Amino acid sequence: MLVATLMVLALAALAGCALIPYGGWPLVAIGVSSLLAAYAYTGGPFPLAYHGLGEVCTLVFYGFVAVIGTYIVQARWPAPPAAWMAGSGCGLLATNILLINNIRDMAEDTRAGKRTLVVRIGRKAAQRLYGFNLIFALLMPLLFFAIGSSAFVLLPLLLAPYGHLLYKSLGAAPEGDGRVFNKLLGFSAQLLALWAAFFALGIAF
């Protein structure tokens, strides 16, 4: 696992280096911080995932860093507020994937001394956080519409019934039923992919 991880990180670093001429020094900062975060997530003297900071890392790197980094490569630095808004939606939906994973593993993590956010706040609070993330991400396109985007940008709102179904299913999932939680993991990832596709189409139109 360690060898595979190092190989993937090396390939990612090489790919990132090829983009530096387009994005400049901000991409260097993003690359270095991402490599350090990948190590610190479960390694080092203060593994972030073991101290309830996994969701924060997911929001930052799968949301803000991913979206704003993409913007910088294609446009310029600094990124406008709209890029940060879009990054927040992606990041919160990605965080929901980790929340389901940690709810599923809550008992095992507790026994192992892994103090994830879910272990710290409990399942009910984690489910409410999942719902908050869903609502914010689905309603965030309204901010784009409010500042002058066309109605096409509201396409992600079509996913509201799907999001509501996932939230209800999470609340009804039996404790320790890995198969159910694994399905919810896949569905939550699917929701993120659909949200991003709908939002991108809305912006393009």
URLINFEN-V776389 format. One line per field, one symbol per residue. ss: DSSP state (H for helix, E for strand, C for the rest). phi: phi as a letter, one per 30 degrees, with the letter a starting at -180 (. if undefined). burial: b if it has 9 or more other C-alpha atoms within 8 Angstrom, else e. Layout:
ss->???
phi->???
burial->???
//
This chain:
ss->CHHHHHHHHHHHHHHHHHHHHHHCHHHHHHHHHHHHHHHHHHCCCCCHHHHCCHHHHHHHHHHHHHHHHHHHHHCCCCCCHHHHHHHHHHHHHHHHHHHHHHHHCHHHHHHHCCCCHHHHHCHHHHHHHHHHHHHHHHHHHHHHHHCCCCHHHHHHHHHHHHHHHHHHHHHHCCCCCHHHHHHHHHHHHHHHHHHHHHHHHHHHC
phi->.dddddddddddddddddceeccideddddddddddddddebbidbddddbicdddddddddcddddddddddcbacdddedddddddddddddddddededdeceddddddidddddddcjdddddddeddeeddddceedddddcjdddeddeddddedddddddddddcddeiddddddddedddddddddddddddddddd
burial->eeeeeeeebeeebeebeebbeebeeebbebbeebbebebbbbeeeebbbbbbbbbebbbbbbbbbbbbbebbbeebeebeeebbbbbbbbbbbbbbbbbbbbbbbbeebbeeebbbbbbeeebebbbeebbebbebbbbbbbebbeeebeebbbbbbebbeebeebbebbeebeeebeebbbebbebbbebbebbbebbebbbee
//
